[in-house]
Structures are given as structure tokens and as C-alpha cells.
């Protein structure tokens, strides 16, 4: 299937590693002109260089922090200067601090609010005017299976990521008549730094080693393994494509079957 992404401008945030890099990789495979955004310059430069070697779509990078209120609008302006009109936005940010209620301070909650929820709102607000004017756009928010099945020890994620899904569903109804789709992907366990952090905390709490923590986690994953970021990326590339024009307002689990609910 040809996805029709050749030459389309795309911005992917949180893109120097992990799931964001997987999304950027998949869009570059399809020939899109992709702008990667991340906080760390050295890792970002390495990611841009690696994707550029694929010889497909144009790749560039912008240093920025989507958790800072003024940054999403600035990042989006710089992305359009680098790649032309941005028709695809993949809004991603690192997961908020793990922990249970007693582990989290007021400042942890405030930081997570800006990182997890308001970064999505601000990026969409920057992207939508141009998409609506051109009559075509794709917004994909990377959330988590925690929006469908809360994950022990990830209270901030369990609380704030469902807000992103509610925002996306509402926005999909608002801008769907104007040629713009808004969807979420809900990744489960992937081979990323985030899963190592979660497994280490579980191991410490249970008094076991990291390998045993990994084994126990995978008992609830029918696929029997952790996903690779490019697998999530290819699902995102489909949602961003011309072929997915009638897919709007969904929260798609890409999780190896780990969500137990009937509507996972």
C-alpha cells in the first residue's frame, strides 16, 4: 500500500529516541519531509544524521522543550521554515515522573500537566490553522495503554494521558469536516528507556532483579515480547496517510494484545 506521504511536511516531537524516533523513521521511509524536535542537541543531531542516511525524505532537527509554554508555537514556526507547510504532526513527549501518590509533589503534578497534556494542546493549536486553511492535515498524539488500563506506579500518566484522548476526540469532531483527522496511538511495552525505568522501579518494590521484573511483565503480553519503536511508527504512518482519511477520533492500541478490556 502506498501511503501518499511523499514530500509532505511532518513534525515529530520527542523524536531523538524511543517511540518518537520510531515515528520519524517510519515517516521518512514513506518519503515525508520530517522535522525532528527534542531537548538534547547531541542525540537529536545523531538521530537526524541516521535518518538522513536512509536517502528518502528530507530530515532536519530543532532543539526545543514542548513542556515550556511558549515553545510549541516557536517549534512549529521553525519546523515550517525548515520543511515548508506542516501537514502531519506527531505530538510526543517523554513520560511523566513515575510514582504512587505519596511519591509525587505538587511540582511533579504541575510539571506533568505541562509535559503530558498542555504540550499536546499547544502543538495542536499551532498546527491547526494551516491544516484547516489547506483542507488537509493529520494529527497523531502518542499516549499510552494507561488511557485504557491504568498501570501501577504511573499515577501521573494514568491521570493526564486520558485528558489527551478526550482532547483528541473533541478536536476530531471539530476539524474533521475540514479535512483534518486527529487520532491517538496507545503504545504498550516497547524496547525504550522508559520501560527500563518502569521495570527497575517494579524490581526494587518487589525485591527482585531486573530480569525477573521483565519476565513478570511479559506474562501479561500475549505477543510474548516488547515491541520495537518502528512497529509503532508504521501504525502512525498509516494514520498520517491519505489511505486513513476515514479514521478519525480513535485511540488505537498498539500493544501486542496487552490491554485486557473488550475495547482495548
Secondary structure, 3 states (H helix, E strand, C coil): CCCCCCCCEEEEECCCCHHHHHHHHHHHHCCCEEEEEECCHHHHHHHHHHHHCCCCCCEEEEECCCCCCCHHHHHHHHHHHHHCCEEEEEECCCCCCCECHHHCCHHHHHHHHHHHHHHHHHHHHHHHHHHHHHCCEEEEEECCHHHCCCCCCEHHHHHHHHHHHHHHHHHHHHHHHHCEEEEEEEECCECCHHHHHHHHHHHHHHCCCHHHHHHHHHCCCCCCCCECHHHHHHHHHHHCCHHHCCCCCCEEEECCCCCCCCCC
